[in-house]
Amino acid sequence: MKKNTFSFVILVFFSGLFLFSCTTAEAPPNYNSNDSDKTKTEVPAPETVLRSFHDDALVGSPAYAQLRYLCKDIGARLSGSENAQKAVEYMQRVLDSMNLDSVYLQPVMVPHWERGEKEFCQIISNDKNKINQKVLDITALGGSVGTDGRIKSEIIAVNSLADLENLSKEEAKKYEGKIIFVTQPMEAKFINTGSAYGACSSVRVRGANYAAKVGAKAFLLRSLTLATDNHPHTGVMVYEEDGKKIPAAALSTISANYLEKLLVKAKKESKSVEMELQLNCETLPDVLSYNVVGEWRGREKPEEIITVGGHLDSWDLGEGAHDDGTGCLQSVEVLRLIQKLETKPKRTIRCVLFMNEENGARGAKEYARVAKEKGENHIAALESDSGGFTPRGFRVQDSTRLEIIQKWLPLFEPYNLHKIEYGYGGTDIRPLGESGTLLIGLEPDSQRYFDHHHAKTDIFEAVHEREFLLGAAAMASLTYMMAEYGIE
């Protein structure tokens, strides 16, 4: 054999070895896969898979049209309502059309609260012997009792719930029979608006209990938003079991600003301001509803489950677009994108559209209960419930396993996903954490979310198609990496 011929044969031999090594299923370096059976099935490189997810999501996805139907044709979907049931049926049809390994409804009893009609709030002040009346923008908090007709009383402002704590009986007397207005705003200094919301959400959730303990007739707060507009924001409030129940409502930020200034002026002049208030809400018996579940089983480790989801219910104001129609359709899109791969991931991916996140999280609790009862192994859960805005990265609710996800950051950075930090996973996946499930939340840009959160402005038109679909591709990317390469 001539020297040149021998060299050529050697070159071909080693080139073949190189090409073979590039087509095996072994995880790329630093992807932290400890699976011992990596070479059984050929899979494409992660870079190729993640690129395909973004290409397929941004060109030709049905998710935005499905979101439009959910918002415009069905609309608001408060637990226990007719629209909530319509949403369940629609999303089941969507999943059924995808030829998944299984689609089913998981029954759960949910609360049924209705707002009623003709919410009314008017202030009455005496300015230089002239009676001034002004109607304010107001909405009842979810779970509030009604006023049983129109009530009228003096209104008193306090800066925070701390002003109502630990009062002596004598000090509490000044609040008896009055309407208490907590003026505390969301703090604008927080860069992440979710942190600003979290810092004062207890005012909405527990405020009526503080007011009731000092003998107040009703409770009001400034809407939890950084926007200055005429749209009041609702949200859940919770009564203490043995406490007195008084009506609770939120003012729009413009109405709150007006009222606060008026009360400051009245106090300086030793005058009082009265308010007329009417809320017609009521709580009805619980209703049977459902979590909607679709599953794509893993090729090698189907018993290891990765849950991805959002919540199907919404408040009765607006259309539940950012909260959380986007999260639901992004989760469905995760399944569609991963289905398009020639090879299934190793582990099972389960999409869950939870019912009743807004006022009870009963769907989340039931899902976790059934999973525990069946002995299911949920290794990770990814939730989208922070709006359909441009994705920035992920929040990982486990400091010890955070590094595993962070090792994949170079794969995500070409898609402007630079943030993988410790943080809250989400309300609907939280109950799974008790069994050791790794909890992760999609982290979109937060600046505009609370402009729409729980308000009538949360409509389909507020969702930017491209931002929404980028979020879906980001979720598919992380879900695939966990399903194919594991998290241990």
Secondary structure, DSSP 4 states (H G I P E B T S, - for coil): --HHHHHHHHHHHHHHHHHHHHTS-PPPTTS----S-TTSS----HHHHHHHHHHHHHTT-SHHHHHHIIIIII----TTSHHHHHHHHHHHHHHHTTT-SEEEEEEEEEEEEE--S--EEEEEEEETTEEEEEE--EEEPBT----SS-EEEEEEEESSGGGGTT--HHHHGGGTTPEEEE-PPPPTT-SSHHHHHHHHHHHHHHHHHHHHHTT-SEEEEE-S-S--SS-----B----TTSPP--EEEE-HHHHHHHHHHHHHHHHTT--EEEEEE---EEEEEEEEEEEEEEE--SSEEEEEEEEEEE----SSTT-IIIIIHHHHHHHHHHHHHHTSSS--SEEEEEEEES-TTTT-HHHHHHHHHHHHHT-EEEEEEE--S-SS-EEEEEES-TTTHHHHHTTHHHHGGGT--EEEE----TTTGGGGGGT-EEEEEEE--TTHHHHTTSTT-SGGGS-HHHHHHHHHHHHHHHHHHHHH---
